[in-house]
Amino acid sequence: MIKSNYFADALIKDRPIIKTVEPMCKAKSLNIILLGPSLLQQGGISNYEKIFLEYAPSEVNICHIITHEEGDIAIKIVVFLKAIWKFVWMLLMEEVDIVQLEISQRGSILRQGIMIFLAWIFHKPIILHAHGSQFHVFFADLPKWIQTLLSWLFCKCQRLIVLSESWKTFYIENLGLKPEQVVVFYNPVKVPNEVPQRSVSNQVNLLFLGRIGQRKGAFDLIKAFSLLPLEDQNRSTLIMAGDGEVEQASNLVKTLNLENYIKLLGWIGSGERDVLLTQSDIFVLPSYNEGLPLSMLEAMAWELPVIVTPVGGIPEIVTQSENGLIVSPGNIEELSNAIKSLIENENLRLSLGAEARTSVFPLDIKKHWVSFMDLYHSVLN
């Protein structure tokens, strides 16, 4: 019997930049449905999906079904209803080995919860991949009956992938998953073959990549920069790239008279991001909540010293004074002192950066896929 090539057709539509997958009739191939946000959307999950799909091995056929797209409520509803229709159709008509869902919090849980239920009804193996940096806060605020319902849904998965050991403990203790159901996969990163030679220079470029707002510590960073000695400000530039509360950040920059030192670029593409990473000397992300930020891993891969906070999975990757500096969330003076120390000490910048790059080699996307293939086979076996 000739099998449909629906997986390949759907994938080509959803991600034109990704290589065409092999036909489903290829022997020993795995057919995966990946449910998650649009690849054109801004945010960490979409960025993860792009790199995950780009490096998918030829023996894996992935159909990416878009469950969420930016826009007004009507657009979001239409996109999700189309996703349900496509998902059910494929469950009925196609050979599906595994259903993989990228989940976060709030609306993502509602959408993906419906998809989990459908996959369970059709007796398909389920892999959940949890990215939500504030899921613990979201979950704690839910009524008890919804917590119970979420626990029931999560326990229907064969595996729950989390971004750190601390998140593993949370899901086991709060949602009742068995320890063998939960696996830790750190976010992957593309490690460049070469990095620029950051030679002696009077100018030091600081970089922030992420959604502008309180959660990522963007306003704290602006305030911390304002506390730097004038001499350090004059030899520094802070680039902040990301969407979110850009206007509020711009007003704060003006209020503190830092227009000559801080530039807000808004959201940028991956090409522009890589250019900024090559031109920067220090990466700063003083977040209050995180899963495991891809932007931090990318900066480390480009041999940048990082200044971060001990939230989410970050302490499992960054060790104080070895491959980065760790400051307390919300401690603006401590953040400013850390920035000052790296501006004034080039040897420290270079040594931390070199160690940062070495420490993320195990997180290379190719190794990530080796682990994923092992996971797929363990679920099917």
C-alpha positions as CSV (number, residue, x, y, z in Angstrom):
1,M,0.0,0.0,0.0
2,I,1.3,3.5,-0.9
3,K,1.4,5.8,2.1
4,S,0.6,9.5,2.0
5,N,3.4,12.0,2.2
6,Y,1.2,14.3,4.3
7,F,4.0,14.8,6.9
8,A,6.4,16.2,4.3
9,D,3.6,18.4,2.7
10,A,2.6,19.9,6.0
11,L,6.2,20.4,7.1
12,I,7.2,22.2,3.9
13,K,4.2,24.6,4.3
14,D,5.0,25.4,7.9
15,R,8.8,25.8,7.7
16,P,10.1,26.7,4.3
17,I,13.6,27.3,5.6
18,I,13.9,23.7,6.8
19,K,15.1,20.9,4.6
20,T,12.5,18.7,3.1
21,V,11.9,15.5,5.1
22,E,12.1,12.0,3.6
23,P,8.8,10.3,2.5
24,M,6.9,8.4,5.1
25,C,7.4,5.1,3.2
26,K,11.1,5.1,3.9
27,A,12.0,2.0,5.9
28,K,12.5,2.4,9.7
29,S,11.5,6.1,9.7
30,L,9.8,7.7,12.7
31,N,6.7,9.8,12.1
32,I,6.4,12.5,14.7
33,I,3.7,15.2,15.1
34,L,5.1,18.3,16.7
35,L,2.5,20.6,18.2
36,G,3.6,24.1,19.0
37,P,3.6,27.8,18.1
38,S,4.3,29.2,14.7
39,L,8.0,29.4,13.7
40,L,7.4,33.0,12.7
41,Q,6.4,33.9,16.3
42,Q,8.7,35.6,18.7
43,G,9.9,33.7,21.7
44,G,11.9,30.9,23.1
45,I,9.7,28.0,22.1
46,S,9.6,29.1,18.5
47,N,13.4,29.5,18.5
48,Y,13.8,26.1,19.9
49,E,11.5,24.6,17.3
50,K,13.5,26.2,14.5
51,I,16.8,24.7,15.6
52,F,15.1,21.3,16.5
53,L,13.6,21.0,13.0
54,E,16.6,22.3,11.2
55,Y,18.8,19.5,12.5
56,A,16.3,16.7,12.4
57,P,17.9,13.5,11.1
58,S,16.7,12.2,7.7
59,E,15.1,9.1,9.3
60,V,12.7,11.3,11.3
61,N,9.6,12.7,9.6
62,I,8.2,15.6,11.5
63,C,4.9,17.3,10.8
64,H,4.8,20.6,12.7
65,I,1.2,21.6,13.4
66,I,0.8,25.3,14.5
67,T,-1.3,25.6,17.6
68,H,-0.7,29.3,18.2
69,E,0.0,32.4,16.2
70,E,0.4,36.0,17.2
71,G,-2.6,38.2,16.4
72,D,-6.1,39.1,17.8
73,I,-8.3,36.6,19.5
74,A,-10.1,35.7,16.3
75,I,-6.9,34.8,14.5
76,K,-5.8,32.7,17.5
77,I,-9.1,30.8,17.6
78,V,-9.0,30.1,13.9
79,V,-5.4,28.9,14.0
80,F,-6.2,26.6,16.9
81,L,-9.4,25.2,15.3
82,K,-7.4,24.4,12.1
83,A,-4.8,22.7,14.3
84,I,-7.4,20.5,15.9
85,W,-8.8,19.6,12.5
86,K,-5.4,18.8,11.0
87,F,-4.3,16.8,14.1
88,V,-7.5,14.7,14.2
89,W,-7.3,14.1,10.5
90,M,-3.7,12.9,10.8
91,L,-4.5,10.7,13.7
92,L,-7.2,9.0,11.7
93,M,-5.5,8.8,8.3
94,E,-1.7,8.7,8.9
95,E,0.8,6.5,10.5
96,V,1.8,8.4,13.6
97,D,4.4,7.1,16.0
98,I,4.7,9.8,18.6
99,V,2.9,13.1,19.5
100,Q,5.3,15.7,20.8
101,L,3.9,18.9,22.4
102,E,5.8,22.1,23.3
103,I,4.1,23.6,26.3
104,S,4.4,26.7,28.4
105,Q,1.8,28.2,30.7
106,R,-1.5,30.1,30.6
107,G,-3.2,29.7,27.2
108,S,-0.6,27.2,26.0
109,I,-1.7,24.8,28.7
110,L,-5.4,25.1,27.6
111,R,-4.5,24.5,24.0
112,Q,-2.1,21.7,24.5
113,G,-4.3,20.1,27.2
114,I,-6.9,19.6,24.5
115,M,-4.3,18.0,22.2
116,I,-3.0,15.8,25.0
117,F,-6.5,14.5,25.5
118,L,-7.0,13.8,21.8
119,A,-3.6,12.0,21.6
120,W,-4.6,9.9,24.6
121,I,-8.0,9.0,23.1
122,F,-6.2,7.7,20.0
123,H,-3.7,5.8,22.1
124,K,-0.6,7.6,20.8
125,P,2.6,7.8,22.8
126,I,2.9,11.4,24.2
127,I,6.0,13.4,24.9
128,L,5.5,16.8,26.6
129,H,8.3,19.4,26.5
130,A,7.9,22.0,29.2
131,H,9.3,25.4,28.5
132,G,7.3,27.6,30.9
133,S,9.5,29.8,33.0
134,Q,6.6,30.8,35.3
135,F,4.6,27.6,35.3
136,H,5.2,27.2,39.0
137,V,3.6,30.6,39.6
138,F,0.8,29.9,37.2
139,F,0.1,26.5,38.7
140,A,0.0,27.8,42.3
141,D,-2.7,30.3,41.4
142,L,-5.0,27.8,39.9
143,P,-8.1,26.4,41.7
144,K,-7.6,23.0,43.2
145,W,-9.8,21.2,40.7
146,I,-7.9,22.6,37.7
147,Q,-4.6,21.5,39.4
148,T,-6.1,18.0,39.7
149,L,-7.2,18.1,36.0
150,L,-3.7,19.2,34.9
151,S,-2.1,16.5,37.0
152,W,-4.3,13.9,35.3
153,L,-3.4,15.2,31.8
154,F,0.3,15.4,32.5
155,C,0.4,11.9,33.8
156,K,-1.0,10.6,30.5
157,C,2.4,11.3,28.9
158,Q,5.1,8.7,28.4
159,R,7.8,11.3,29.0
160,L,7.8,14.9,30.2
161,I,11.0,16.8,29.2
162,V,12.0,19.5,31.5
163,L,14.9,22.0,31.3
164,S,16.6,21.4,34.6
165,E,16.8,19.1,37.7
166,S,14.9,21.8,39.7
167,W,12.0,21.7,37.3
168,K,12.0,17.9,37.4
169,T,11.6,18.0,41.1
170,F,8.8,20.5,40.8
171,Y,6.7,18.4,38.3
172,I,7.2,15.2,40.3
173,E,6.2,16.8,43.6
174,N,3.4,19.0,42.3
175,L,1.8,17.1,39.4
176,G,2.3,13.6,40.6
177,L,4.5,12.3,37.8
178,K,6.7,9.3,38.4
179,P,10.4,10.0,38.4
180,E,10.9,7.7,35.4
181,Q,8.4,9.8,33.4
182,V,10.4,13.0,33.7
183,V,13.7,13.5,31.9
184,V,16.0,16.5,31.9
185,F,17.1,17.8,28.5
186,Y,18.9,21.2,28.6
187,N,18.1,23.5,25.7
188,P,20.4,22.9,22.8
189,V,22.6,25.5,21.0
190,K,24.3,25.8,17.7
191,V,28.0,26.2,18.6
192,P,29.8,28.2,15.9
193,N,33.0,26.7,14.6
194,E,34.9,30.0,15.1
195,V,34.4,33.0,17.3
196,P,35.9,36.6,16.8
197,Q,39.2,37.5,18.4
198,R,38.1,40.0,21.1
199,S,41.3,42.0,21.3
200,V,42.1,44.9,23.6
201,S,39.7,47.7,23.0
202,N,38.7,50.8,25.0
203,Q,35.1,50.2,24.0
204,V,33.1,47.5,25.8
205,N,29.8,46.3,24.3
206,L,27.1,44.8,26.6
207,L,24.2,42.8,25.1
208,F,20.7,41.9,26.4
209,L,18.6,39.6,24.3
210,G,15.0,38.8,25.4
211,R,11.6,40.2,25.9
212,I,11.8,43.7,27.4
213,G,10.0,43.7,30.7
214,Q,10.2,43.0,34.4
215,R,10.5,39.2,34.2
216,K,13.8,39.4,32.3
217,G,15.1,42.1,34.5
218,A,15.4,44.6,31.6
219,F,14.5,47.7,33.8
220,D,16.9,46.5,36.5
221,L,19.6,46.4,33.9
222,I,19.0,50.0,32.8
223,K,19.0,51.2,36.4
224,A,22.2,49.2,37.1
225,F,23.9,50.8,34.1
226,S,23.0,54.2,35.5
227,L,24.9,53.4,38.7
228,L,28.2,52.8,36.8
229,P,30.9,55.4,37.2
230,L,30.9,57.9,34.4
231,E,34.2,56.7,33.2
232,D,32.8,53.2,32.7
233,Q,29.6,54.5,31.0
234,N,31.7,56.5,28.6
235,R,33.6,53.4,27.4
236,S,30.5,51.2,27.2
237,T,27.4,50.7,25.1
238,L,24.4,48.6,26.1
239,I,22.4,47.0,23.3
240,M,19.0,45.7,24.2
241,A,17.2,43.6,21.6
242,G,13.7,42.2,22.0
243,D,10.0,43.0,21.9
244,G,7.8,43.7,24.9
245,E,7.7,46.9,26.9
246,V,10.1,48.7,24.6
247,E,8.4,52.1,25.1
248,Q,8.5,51.9,28.8
249,A,12.2,51.0,28.7
250,S,12.9,53.9,26.3
251,N,11.2,56.3,28.7
252,L,13.4,55.0,31.6
253,V,16.5,55.4,29.4
254,K,15.5,59.1,28.7
255,T,14.6,59.7,32.4
256,L,18.1,58.5,33.4
257,N,19.8,60.5,30.6
258,L,21.3,57.4,29.1
259,E,20.3,57.9,25.4
260,N,24.0,58.1,24.4
261,Y,24.8,54.7,26.0
262,I,21.8,52.4,25.7
263,K,20.2,51.4,22.4
264,L,16.8,49.6,22.2
265,L,16.5,47.7,18.9
266,G,13.2,45.9,19.3
267,W,12.9,42.4,18.0
268,I,15.6,41.2,15.7
269,G,16.1,38.1,13.4
270,S,18.6,35.3,13.9
271,G,21.1,36.9,11.5
272,E,21.1,40.2,13.3
273,R,21.4,38.4,16.6
274,D,24.5,36.6,15.5
275,V,26.1,39.8,14.3
276,L,25.4,41.4,17.7
277,L,27.0,38.3,19.4
278,T,30.1,38.7,17.4
279,Q,30.3,42.4,18.2
280,S,29.6,42.1,21.9
281,D,31.9,41.6,24.9
282,I,29.5,40.9,27.8
283,F,26.0,39.3,27.9
284,V,23.6,40.3,30.7
285,L,20.3,38.7,31.5
286,P,19.2,39.5,35.1
287,S,15.9,37.5,35.0
288,Y,13.5,36.8,37.9
289,N,12.1,33.5,36.3
290,E,13.5,31.3,33.6
291,G,13.4,27.8,32.2
292,L,16.8,27.7,30.5
293,P,17.3,30.8,28.3
294,L,18.5,30.0,24.8
295,S,19.9,33.5,24.5
296,M,22.2,32.9,27.4
297,L,23.4,29.6,25.8
298,E,23.9,31.3,22.5
299,A,26.0,34.0,24.1
300,M,28.1,31.4,25.9
301,A,28.6,29.5,22.6
302,W,29.9,32.7,21.1
303,E,32.5,32.9,24.0
304,L,30.8,35.8,25.9
305,P,31.0,36.1,29.6
306,V,27.5,36.1,31.1
307,I,26.0,38.0,34.0
308,V,22.9,36.1,35.0
309,T,20.7,35.2,38.0
310,P,20.3,31.8,39.8
311,V,16.8,31.0,38.5
312,G,15.4,28.0,36.6
313,G,18.1,25.9,35.1
314,I,20.7,28.6,35.0
315,P,22.7,27.5,38.1
316,E,23.1,24.0,36.5
317,I,25.0,25.6,33.6
318,V,26.7,28.7,35.0
319,T,29.1,28.5,37.9
320,Q,30.0,31.7,39.7
321,S,33.4,33.1,38.7
322,E,34.1,30.1,36.5
323,N,32.1,30.6,33.3
324,G,30.1,33.7,34.3
325,L,28.9,35.9,37.2
326,I,25.7,35.3,39.1
327,V,23.8,38.1,40.9
328,S,20.6,38.1,42.9
329,P,17.3,38.9,41.0
330,G,16.3,42.5,41.7
331,N,19.6,43.5,43.4
332,I,20.5,46.4,41.1
333,E,23.6,47.4,43.0
334,E,25.0,43.9,42.9
335,L,24.2,43.8,39.1
336,S,25.9,47.1,38.6
337,N,29.0,46.0,40.4
338,A,29.2,42.8,38.3
339,I,29.0,44.8,35.1
340,K,31.6,47.2,36.4
341,S,34.0,44.3,37.2
342,L,33.8,43.0,33.7
343,I,34.1,46.4,32.0
344,E,37.3,47.1,34.0
345,N,38.9,43.7,33.9
346,E,39.5,42.4,30.3
347,N,41.4,39.3,31.5
348,L,38.4,38.3,33.5
349,R,36.1,38.9,30.6
350,L,38.2,36.8,28.3
351,S,38.7,33.9,30.7
352,L,35.1,33.7,31.7
353,G,34.1,33.8,28.0
354,A,36.5,31.0,27.0
355,E,35.2,28.8,29.8
356,A,31.6,29.6,28.9
357,R,32.1,28.4,25.4
358,T,33.7,25.2,26.5
359,S,30.9,24.5,29.0
360,V,28.2,24.5,26.4
361,F,29.9,22.1,24.0
362,P,27.9,19.2,25.5
363,L,24.7,21.1,24.6
364,D,25.4,21.2,20.9
365,I,22.2,20.6,18.8
366,K,23.7,17.5,17.2
367,K,24.2,15.9,20.6
368,H,20.7,17.0,21.6
369,W,19.3,15.0,18.7
370,V,21.3,11.9,19.6
371,S,19.6,12.1,23.0
372,F,16.2,12.7,21.4
373,M,16.6,9.6,19.2
374,D,17.3,7.5,22.3
375,L,14.2,9.0,23.9
376,Y,12.0,8.2,20.9
377,H,13.1,4.6,20.8
378,S,12.7,4.2,24.6
379,V,9.2,5.5,24.3
380,L,8.3,3.1,21.5
381,N,10.0,0.1,23.1
